Amino acid sequence: MNYSGCNNNIYKLHIKKSLSKRNIIIAVDGYSSCGKSTFAKRIAKELKYIYVDTGAMYRAIALFCLKNKIYNDKVLDKELLLEKLPDIKIWFNYKPESGISETFLNGENVESEIRKERVSQLVSKVSSIKEVRKKLVELQQIMGKSKGMVMDGRDIGSVVFPDAEIKIFMTADTLVRAQRRYEELLQKGDTVILEEVENHIIERDRFDISRKESPLVKAPDAIELDNTDMTVDDQMEWFRELYIEVINKKN
C-alpha cells in the first residue's frame, strides 16, 4: 500500500464517518518484539479508540507467579497458579489524552514491572495454560463488546475476535526484532546481551507457534505487515490506506 499525505483530509473524513456510524474492532497479532503495542497504541490514539494490551494481561499473571513463589527454580507450579487464579484481578487505567493504558494487578500499578526481562522469560509458559487463557479471553471479549477498540496479542484475530473488521498480522526479521528489544531493555537500564535476547526471541517464537492452546497463527483473513524496514510512521501510512479500504466496504 502506498498512502499519500495529500489524502490526509480524505482519511480524516473516513474517521469522522466511521465514528458517527459505528465503531469497529482492530486486531493486531504477530510475533514478539515486532512493535505490536507501539503500532496499536498509535492507531487507537489516532482513531480515539480504546487500546487493550492483552500481552500485558499475561505478563501481569507471570509477575503474580514470580511475586507469590508460584515459579521457582524454573518450575511453574500449575496447580498452585490455578488455585490462586480467582484471586487475580487485572484492569487498565486508560488515559485517552496520551493513548496509554496502565496495567494494574490487584490494585497495584505494575506497568513498568511487567516489562522486565524476567517476566518476559516466563510469560509464554503462563500463556500456554488452558485455564489462564480461558479466563483472559473471556475478559477480553467483555472489553470488546462496545467495539471502538484496538487489541494486540497473539490470538486476537484467530480466537478472541474472529469477526474483527480489521485483522493485522505483524512480522519482522528475527535479528531486527532482537535489536529492537535489546535497545528497549538498555534504555530501561537492564544489563543484557544481544545474542541472549535473540535466542530468547527464537525460543519464544517456537513456543508460541507450537503450543496446544491458541497457538500463534495468522488468521486466514488477516493482512500481513512485515515491518522489518519500516518506521512507526511508515506503518501508520500503511494502516491509513487499509482503514480507508475497509471502511469503504462497510459503508
C-alpha positions, 0 to 999 in steps of 0.5 A: 500500500502506498498512502499519500499525505495529500489524502490526509483530509480524505482519511480524516473524513473516513474517521469522522464517518466511521465514528458517527456510524459505528465503531469497529474492532482492530486486531493486531497479532504477530510475533514478539518484539515486532512493535505490536503495542507501539503500532496499536497504541498509535492507531487507537490514539489516532482513531480515539479508540480504546487500546487493550494490551492483552500481552500485558494481561499475561505478563501481569499473571507471570509477575503474580507467579514470580511475586507469590513463589508460584515459579521457582527454580524454573518450575511453574507450579500449575496447580498452585497458579490455578488455585490462586487464579480467582484471586487475580484481578487485572484492569487498565487505567486508560488515559485517552489524552496520551493513548496509554493504558496502565496495567494494574494487578490487584490494585497495584500499578505494575506497568513498568514491572511487567516489562522486565526481562524476567517476566518476559522469560516466563510469560509464554509458559503462563500463556500456554495454560488452558485455564489462564487463557480461558479466563483472559479471553473471556475478559477480553471479549467483555472489553470488546463488546462496545467495539471502538477498540484496538487489541494486540496479542497473539490470538486476537484475530484467530480466537478472541475476535474472529469477526474483527473488521480489521485483522493485522498480522505483524512480522519482522526479521528475527535479528531486527526484532532482537535489536529492537528489544535489546535497545528497549531493555538498555534504555530501561537500564537492564544489563543484557546481551544481544545474542541472549535476547535473540535466542530468547526471541527464537525460543519464544517464537517456537513456543508460541507457534507450537503450543496446544492452546491458541497457538500463534497463527495468522488468521486466514483473513488477516493482512500481513505487515512485515515491518522489518524496514519500516518506521512507526510512521511508515506503518501508520501510512500503511494502516491509513490506506487499509482503514480507508479500504475497509471502511469503504466496504462497510459503508 
